[in-house]
Amino acid sequence: MKEGNRTVRAPRTVFGGRVSTTPVVTYTLIAVNVVAFFLQYAGTNVEGRYGLWPPAVADGQYERLVTSAFLHYGPVHLLFNMWALYMVGQPLEQWLGRLRFGALYLLSALGGSVCALLFAPLNTNTAGASGAVFGLFAAIFVVSRRMRVDARGIAVVIGLNLLITFTFPSISWQGHVGGLVTGALLAYAYAYAPRNRQQLVQLGATVVVAAVFLVLIAIRVGQLTTQLSGV
């Protein structure tokens, strides 16, 4: 009986993730964002030290590309992003599994940061989980289509959020678009990978996206270093 139990595989979703009824990653991400928000407003200059300020990234503070995605400018900013993460993250985590969902979230956040690094003005200090959230919006649209679930409501939500993004100048459209594109690409790879090579394709897509970001970061840092040294 012991030998038989060792060979039993854990049940998996259609996308290869382990079946889990508790969205642990979603809850953990919400908790981290909330804790970071309280630290941010505790007077410890977290915002200035860990926000996405391009000259600081060019100076070697690469952690800002990730930490900025856990900071927020005010309670409304935080509440909207956490509500979206709570609503969209739970079904996505259950469909994709914890590992794929975690990779999707973090790379979408990084995609938003990379896009902001490339195109945002130098004097901006970008912060917020919006890039990751937009990645989840795109992902749940792609996955819903793959599951043959009506995704028209999701498309409307994405459209309205993009309209708001380009209507208000204070919103980082770069972060939103970067996260949206990243989430869509990864979700497509996760959802439509052929079953006989599912894990290989999914892992390959994840590695390729991460590698592309590293190359873009290196190129942009080189440009910024040259530009700032001439100031």
C-alpha positions in Angstrom: 0.0 0.0 0.0 2.9 2.4 0.8 4.5 1.8 -2.6 1.1 2.3 -4.3 0.6 5.7 -2.5 3.9 6.9 -3.7 2.9 6.6 -7.3 -0.4 8.5 -7.0 -0.1 11.9 -8.8 -1.8 15.0 -7.4 -4.8 16.1 -9.5 -4.0 18.8 -12.0 -6.0 21.4 -14.0 -6.3 21.4 -17.7 -3.4 23.8 -17.8 -1.1 21.6 -15.9 -1.2 23.3 -12.5 -2.0 21.4 -9.3 -5.6 21.6 -8.2 -6.0 23.9 -5.2 -9.2 25.2 -3.6 -7.5 27.9 -1.6 -5.9 30.8 -3.5 -2.9 31.1 -1.3 -0.8 33.2 -3.7 -3.6 35.7 -4.2 -4.1 36.2 -0.5 -0.4 36.4 0.0 0.1 39.1 -2.7 -2.8 41.1 -1.2 -1.2 40.9 2.3 2.2 42.0 1.0 0.7 45.0 -0.8 -1.2 46.0 2.3 1.8 45.7 4.6 3.9 47.7 2.1 1.2 50.4 2.0 1.4 50.8 5.8 5.2 50.9 5.7 5.0 53.4 2.9 2.9 55.8 5.1 4.8 55.2 8.3 7.3 58.0 7.4 10.2 55.7 6.5 10.6 57.1 2.9 9.7 53.7 1.4 8.1 55.5 -1.6 11.3 57.5 -2.4 13.6 54.5 -1.8 11.7 51.8 -3.6 9.5 53.5 -6.2 10.4 53.2 -9.9 12.6 56.3 -10.5 14.6 55.7 -13.8 17.8 57.5 -12.7 18.0 55.3 -9.6 17.6 52.1 -11.7 20.4 53.4 -14.0 22.5 53.8 -10.9 22.1 50.1 -10.1 19.0 50.0 -7.9 17.3 47.3 -10.0 15.1 46.1 -7.2 12.9 49.2 -7.8 11.6 47.4 -10.9 9.9 44.9 -8.6 9.4 46.8 -5.3 7.5 49.6 -7.1 4.8 47.2 -8.0 3.9 46.8 -4.3 3.6 50.5 -3.5 0.6 52.7 -3.9 -0.2 56.4 -4.0 -3.1 56.6 -1.5 -5.8 54.3 -0.2 -8.0 54.5 -3.2 -5.2 53.3 -5.5 -4.5 50.4 -3.1 -8.2 49.4 -2.7 -8.9 49.4 -6.4 -5.9 47.2 -7.2 -6.5 44.8 -4.3 -10.2 44.5 -5.2 -9.2 43.6 -8.8 -6.6 41.2 -7.6 -9.1 39.5 -5.2 -11.7 39.2 -7.9 -9.5 38.1 -10.8 -6.7 36.4 -9.0 -8.8 33.7 -7.3 -10.2 32.0 -10.5 -6.9 32.5 -12.3 -4.9 30.8 -9.6 -7.4 27.9 -9.5 -7.2 27.4 -13.2 -3.5 27.9 -13.7 -2.2 26.6 -10.4 -0.1 28.5 -7.9 3.3 28.4 -9.7 2.0 29.6 -13.1 -0.2 32.2 -11.5 2.7 33.5 -9.4 4.9 33.7 -12.4 2.2 35.4 -14.4 1.7 38.1 -11.7 5.3 38.8 -11.1 6.3 39.0 -14.8 3.2 41.2 -15.6 4.4 43.5 -12.8 7.9 43.5 -14.2 6.5 44.0 -17.7 4.8 47.2 -16.5 8.0 48.4 -14.8 10.1 47.7 -17.9 7.7 49.6 -20.1 7.7 52.5 -17.7 11.5 52.4 -17.6 11.6 52.6 -21.4 8.9 55.2 -22.0 8.1 57.2 -18.8 9.7 60.6 -18.3 12.9 60.6 -16.2 11.5 62.7 -13.4 8.6 60.3 -12.6 8.5 57.9 -9.6 6.1 55.2 -10.7 4.4 52.9 -8.2 1.4 50.5 -8.1 0.3 47.0 -8.7 -1.7 48.2 -11.8 0.7 46.6 -14.2 0.3 43.2 -12.6 -3.5 43.7 -12.4 -3.7 44.6 -16.1 -1.7 41.4 -16.8 -4.3 39.4 -14.8 -7.1 41.1 -16.8 -5.5 40.1 -20.1 -4.9 36.6 -18.7 -8.4 35.9 -17.5 -9.7 37.0 -20.9 -7.4 34.6 -22.7 -8.0 31.7 -20.3 -11.8 32.3 -20.4 -11.7 32.1 -24.2 -9.7 28.9 -23.9 -12.3 27.5 -21.4 -15.1 28.6 -23.7 -16.5 30.9 -21.1 -18.2 34.1 -22.2 -15.4 36.8 -22.0 -17.4 39.8 -23.3 -17.7 41.3 -19.8 -14.0 41.0 -19.3 -13.3 42.7 -22.6 -15.5 45.6 -21.5 -13.7 45.9 -18.2 -10.3 46.0 -20.0 -11.6 48.6 -22.5 -13.0 50.8 -19.7 -9.7 50.6 -17.8 -7.7 51.5 -20.9 -10.0 54.4 -21.5 -9.4 55.7 -18.0 -5.7 55.0 -18.4 -5.3 57.3 -21.4 -7.8 59.9 -20.1 -6.0 60.9 -16.9 -2.5 62.2 -17.4 -1.4 61.2 -13.8 -1.9 57.5 -14.6 1.1 55.5 -15.9 -0.1 54.2 -19.2 3.3 52.6 -19.7 2.8 50.4 -16.7 -0.7 49.4 -17.6 0.1 48.6 -21.3 3.3 46.7 -20.3 1.5 44.6 -17.9 -1.4 44.0 -20.2 0.8 42.8 -23.1 2.9 40.6 -20.8 -0.2 39.0 -19.2 -1.7 38.3 -22.6 1.4 36.7 -24.0 2.1 34.5 -21.0 -1.6 33.5 -20.7 -1.7 32.4 -24.3 1.4 30.2 -23.8 0.0 28.7 -20.6 -3.5 28.2 -22.0 -2.7 26.9 -25.5 0.4 24.9 -25.0 0.0 21.4 -26.6 -0.8 18.8 -24.0 2.2 16.5 -25.0 4.6 19.4 -24.5 2.7 21.5 -22.1 5.2 22.0 -19.3 8.1 22.5 -21.7 6.2 25.2 -23.7 5.0 27.0 -20.6 8.4 27.0 -19.0 10.0 28.1 -22.2 7.6 31.0 -22.6 8.3 32.1 -19.0 12.0 32.0 -19.5 11.9 33.8 -22.8 9.7 36.7 -21.5 12.0 37.1 -18.5 15.1 37.0 -20.7 13.6 39.7 -23.0 13.0 41.9 -20.0 16.6 41.5 -18.9 17.9 42.5 -22.3 15.5 45.6 -22.5 16.6 46.6 -19.0 20.3 46.4 -19.9 19.8 48.4 -23.1 17.7 51.1 -21.3 20.2 51.4 -18.4 23.0 51.9 -20.9 21.0 54.6 -22.6 20.2 56.3 -19.3 23.8 56.1 -18.1 25.0 57.8 -21.2 22.2 60.4 -21.1 22.7 61.2 -17.4 26.5 61.4 -17.6 26.1 64.2 -20.1 23.9 66.3 -17.9 
